[in-house]
Each structure stands twice: as C-alpha cells, then as structure tokens.
Amino acid sequence: MNSKEKNVCNDVVVRFCGDSGDGMQLTGTLFSNLSAILGNEIATFPDYPADMRAPQGTVGGVSGFQVHVGSGIYTPGDEADVLVAMNCAALKVNYKVLKKMGVLIFDTDSFDEKNMEKAGYKTDNPFTELGLSDTIQLVPVALTSLTQKSLEGFGMDNKAVVRCKNMFALGLICWLFNRPLEQALHFLGNKFGKKPDLLKANSKVMTDGFNYGNNLHLNISTFEVSATTELPKGKYTIIAGNKATAWGLIAAAKKAGKELFLGSYPITPATDIMHELAARKDMGVKVVQAEDEIAGVCTALGAAFAGDLAVTSTSGPGLSLKSEAIGLGVMAEIPLVVIDVMRGGPSTGLPTKTEQTDLLQAIYGRNGECPCVVIAASSSDNCFNYAFEACKIALENIVPVILITDAYLGNGSALWKLPKLEDLPEIHPHTATDANKENYNACTRDEESKVRYFAYAGMEGFTHRNCGLERDSVKASISTDGANHAKMVETRAQKVAQVANQIPQLTVEGNPDADMLIIGWGSTHGHLLSAVNKMNEIGKPCALAHFNYINPLPKNSAEIIKKYKKVVVCELNSGQFATYLRSQIPHEYLQYNKVEGQPFNVGQIVDYLKTL
C-alpha cells in the first residue's frame, strides 16, 4: 500500500449517501457501532427523504447518514472528512458538506451519462461542474462491478447482488479508518444472523472491500481516531433518541410501581417509540395502536384514570389533533405524558426533517386557560432522562406533561451508559390514601401544592365523578359560577407553577465572566455548546444557558439572564422561545433562527456571533 502514514486525529466526520435503497442507514449504523465499541464517542445524523421511494438516481431520493467519531463529541459535525457517494445524484446533494481536501469515495459505475442526466448535471464532468476538481481527494472505486465480481457463483439475481455494494463500501471504510474487519463482521452477523445466505454474501463483499483498500495504491492517509479515555466504568450501548425515550418510560413505570400504557398512532418521526414499547410485553408494557391521533390520547386518558402510567406519542400534526383531549386531562386533573417528536411543518410539512416549531403549540395550543408542564430533551441519550422526568412530574403533580424531542434527537444515536434502576430517582405518585377517604371528591387536594389526591377507577371507598366540565372547587360538582371558575383557573395554574420548586436551577456553561449569553433549548445544546467553546477559544468570551424545563422555567432564570449585556436566543424556528421569554422575563433579546429542516451549523453560528 503506497499510502501516507496514518493520520492520527481526535475526531473525524464521515457521511454516507446514496439512493434510498442503497442501505446508507444500515451502513452508517454499522460503522457507528463499530466506532463506539472501539472506545469512541459518536453523534449520528440520519437524513432521508419523505418519499416512500423516489425514482432511482434522482436528487429527490437521496438518503444520507452522517456520523461524528472521536472524543468530546457534541454534534454530528458541520463538514465531512470523508464522503461516500453511491451515485452522482448523491454527490450533487451532499458535495457541499465535504471539507476542503476531504476524501470522496464514489462509485464510478454510477457516474455514466444516463445517471448524470437524471441527476440534472449540465456537463459530462460532475467534479468540475461542482467546483471539486482541485479541492478534494478523489478515490474512484467501481463499487457496483466489484460487488458483482465478488458474488459470482452465489446464484443471486443482479438486483440482489447490487444491493450488497454498500457492504463493499463499508469494508473499504473499515480499511481507511483502521477498523478491525472481524468486529465489523460480528456486527453484520447480528444483523443478518437469521438469513444465512444473505449474511454469507454480505460478509464476502465486505471482506473484499477491506482487501481492496489494502491493495490500493493511493497517495492518501488512512485515519487513526484516538479512543476516548475519560469514559466512566460501566456498561455502554448505542442508543437512538426514540429508543431512549421508550426505555425511560419503562424505567419510570418500574420506579412508580405502575404498569405502562401507550395509546398512540403511527406518525413520522415518533413511530419508533411505539415499535420499541410494543416489543416489551415481557416487561408489562401495554400498547394500543389506535385508529387515529384522538383515539390514541383518549385511550391513554382512560388508562391513566384506571391507574396506569399513561403515555401518548406523536409529532406536530398529531399534537394539534390531541389538543382537546389534553385539555380534558388538564380540566379533569389526570396524569398524562404526551411525547412530541417535532418535525418540519406546518401540516404534513417535512415529515423526515427536524425543527423546533411546535414550542408555542406545546405551551399554549389548547382552548381556554389550559396550562401543561413542558420539558425538552437535549441529546439522543438524555431522552431517557427526560422521559423518566416527564413521568415523575406527571404522577407526582397529577398534570399532563408534554415532552418535546425532535427528528434530529429521535433518529440520531449516541453512546450511552446504561443506568442501574436503583440509582434512578424515586417516584411517589400523588395517590389518595385512607386519610383522604372521608368526603373524597375530584377536588380533594393538598392546599399548599394545589395537587389533587388522585383516586383511580376501582379504588374502594373513593367513588367520585369527574369530567371535562368546570367543577365546584369544594364539592367537585358541575359549576358555571364565574367566581368559582376564576378560582379553579388559578388553582390549575398554581399547580403547574409550583413544579418550579422541584426542577433543577438553570446552569451556565462556558466563560462565567462573559458579557454575551447564548440561550438555547432542546436539541440544539450540542451545536450551541460547540459554538460557545469555539468563541472562547478565539478570545471572544461567551456563555451558554440551555433550557430543558420550559414551563415552568427554572426559578433562577431571570437572575441569570439579566446579568448579561447581550443575550442571543438561538433556535430552529422563527423565534418562539424568544417570544416566550419576553413574556416571562422582559429583557432585550437578540435572535439567531434557522428554519430549513436541518440542525444548526456550528461554523455559521460562530460567524454570526463574531459580528455582535
């Protein structure tokens, strides 16, 4: 191998791209898992179209998977060190992400006249047309024909053979990054173990791809990514945000001593939560796939009234449909967890893309004065923590809680240390006891916290009426009295507001002596922290306050915000959190907004902050 010496680096970004049927998600996932098992931190970004299957070779059907491997990883990365393009349409969609002098591995068999015309190229040289000729390191590989040659004699039809070319590319990438082939083959065995013929074919192709790299005579460096050394001892796994959310719900049910019930309806990008929970019947999980979004949340309300830990999951369009039933949960004071995995909107919008555009809907999107607790996860792995926290708040305060994640978190993966159940916080549901039995009704509550003592259906001695009509604050009978209604509105608001006494104080990261404070919430934490760190590295003092608790806000929020001369609110919408903050904590807020269906770009944030 006439290659340069190994390029030892702290981190590297790889992006795989091709047609939706080229297996880019699987290829990226296998490489990510391989990197994690070898001691690297990872952050992934699956990026795929909403079309069931766009015409092959068109820009509309390109699927991508980006992974950032190394140590101190907070984001999937702005630019790719290595781009693998399975066809010329994939290159056209993704070429801008490849950094200067990055490595481009491409399938020469797919760069013919027919495919270039289909992808919309105007010349016969895509690299010159895209301005790449002198700015990248080209690695042309006949992925398709080499795969066909590798599988000669396997008795597979050509279509099935060509579908294996992603494994040839993965074998080549394993060589490029000095990854052990044996471990990669082990992961492949886990994936295709029940399909021995397919496993044998893909293993052969991956091995040939690895060996092909060894025999290349290229003047490029292979990569050696330093392993992370600071990881605490424990058992680790790769976990996607939606799976972490599901596991957090299961853990909360165990800690609360309740059975878990999910009433839901399939919707991108939240459906994986339902899939994961449906596979956990052995852990006592009950899942109802309802006929629509409204039925899903209503079955959850019924399950909560019957004493289960009840959850419904959805995305933005479904949250709109569930709003009336969530209002019933607020009025009837029933514990409920609503999970909103946000996507691009409005309406059907961009089903597979990410945004933070449901925030104000989550806070205010119901008729009447209808407060809910709203919290947001900020990484794929801490979706577990905030799913657990949402359940704890709902059960201990007898309120609906809306947990916000998004497509970026839900589909993305991270290295996660599995917690022990005994180390998780205790959950004490605010359930009625014998001390509340005398004259019990639906308004029997703790007068300090305003939390009602919850009696589920069938509790002996706690027969009571409950519904969505306003009720008398003392007798719980139906009431249309104006003064009583005002008192009940205040009671429901106070019950949500007092949750601020139970949540952590807001903390500040970065330079504590800075004059500029960056504010973010939810999934943008990794990008904003990276931007703040870069600002401090170049001598531009900067701090970050990131919010996971939205309604109510942490009690010290105003104290922190008002310390800073410049406050910049950064979010993936047109300024919803900034608008909310202005209503809660009057201050002068600058805004940095992006609504493109994609996560933030750290470099672009830094460029903006440098202008302030």
C-alpha positions, 0 to 999 in steps of 0.5 A: 500500500503506497499510502501516507502514514496514518493520520492520527486525529481526535475526531473525524466526520464521515457521511454516507449517501446514496439512493434510498435503497442503497442501505446508507442507514444500515451502513452508517449504523454499522460503522457507528457501532463499530466506532463506539465499541472501539472506545469512541464517542459518536453523534449520528445524523440520519437524513432521508427523504419523505418519499416512500421511494423516489425514482432511482438516481434522482436528487429527490431520493437521496438518503444520507447518514452522517456520523461524528467519531472521536472524543468530546463529541457534541454534534454530528459535525458541520463538514465531512472528512470523508464522503461516500457517494453511491451515485452522482445524484448523491454527490450533487446533494451532499458535495457541499458538506465535504471539507476542503481536501476531504476524501470522496469515495464514489462509485464510478459505475454510477457516474455514466451519462444516463445517471448524470442526466437524471441527476440534472448535471449540465456537463459530462464532468460532475467534479468540475461542474461542482467546483471539486476538481482541485479541492478534494481527494478523489478515490474512484472505486467501481463499487457496483462491478466489484460487488458483482465480481465478488458474488459470482457463483452465489446464484443471486439475481443482479438486483440482489447482488447490487444491493450488497455494494454498500457492504463493499463500501463499508469494508473499504471504510473499515480499511481507511479508518483502521477498523478491525474487519472481524468486529465489523463482521460480528456486527453484520452477523447480528444483523443478518444472523437469521438469513444465512445466505444473505449474511454469507454474501454480505460478509464476502463483499465486505471482506473484499472491500477491506482487501481492496483498500489494502491493495490500493495504491493511493497517495492518501492517509488512512485515519487513526481516531484516538479512543476516548479515555475519560469514559466512566466504568460501566456498561455502554450501548448505542442508543437512538433518541426514540429508543431512549425515550421508550426505555425511560418510560419503562424505567419510570413505570418500574420506579412508580410501581405502575404498569405502562400504557401507550395509546398512540398512532403511527406518525413520522418521526415518533413511530419508533417509540411505539415499535420499541414499547410494543416489543416489551410485553415481557416487561408489562408494557401495554400498547394500543395502536389506535385508529387515529391521533384522538383515539390514541390520547383518549385511550391513554386518558382512560388508562391513566384514570384506571391507574396506569402510567399513561403515555401518548406519542406523536409529532406536530400534526398529531399534537394539534389533533390531541389538543382537546383531549389534553385539555380534558386531562388538564380540566379533569386533573389526570396524569398524562405524558404526551411525547412530541417528536417535532418535525418540519411543518406546518401540516404534513410539512417535512415529515423526515426533517427536524425543527423546533416549531411546535414550542408555542403549540406545546405551551399554549395550543389548547382552548381556554386557560389550559396550562401543561408542564413542558420539558425538552430533551437535549441529546439522543441519550438524555431522552431517557432522562427526560422521559423518566422526568416527564413521568415523575412530574406527571404522577407526582403533580397529577398534570399532563406533561408534554415532552418535546424531542425532535427528528434530529434527537429521535433518529440520531444515536449516541453512546450511552451508559446504561443506568442501574434502576436503583440509582434512578430517582424515586417516584411517589405518585400523588395517590389518595390514601385512607386519610383522604377517604372521608368526603373524597371528591375530584377536588380533594387536594393538598392546599399548599401544592394545589395537587389533587389526591388522585383516586383511580377507577376501582379504588374502594371507598373513593367513588367520585365523578369527574369530567371535562366540565368546570367543577365546584372547587369544594364539592367537585360538582358541575359549576358555571359560577364565574367566581368559582371558575376564576378560582379553579383557573388559578388553582390549575395554574398554581399547580403547574407553577409550583413544579418550579420548586422541584426542577433543577436551577438553570446552569451556565456553561462556558466563560462565567465572566462573559458579557454575551449569553447564548440561550438555547433549548432542546436539541440544539445544546450540542451545536450551541455548546460547540459554538460557545467553546469555539468563541472562547477559544478565539478570545471572544468570551461567551456563555451558554444557558440551555433550557430543558424545563420550559414551563415552568422555567427554572426559578433562577432564570431571570437572575441569570439572564439579566446579568448579561449585556447581550443575550442571543436566543438561538433556535430552529424556528422563527423565534418562539422561545424568544417570544416566550421569554419576553413574556416571562422575563422582559429583557432585550433579546437578540435572535439567531433562527434557522428554519430549513429542516436541518440542525444548526451549523456550528461554523455559521453560528460562530460567524454570526456571533463574531459580528455582535 
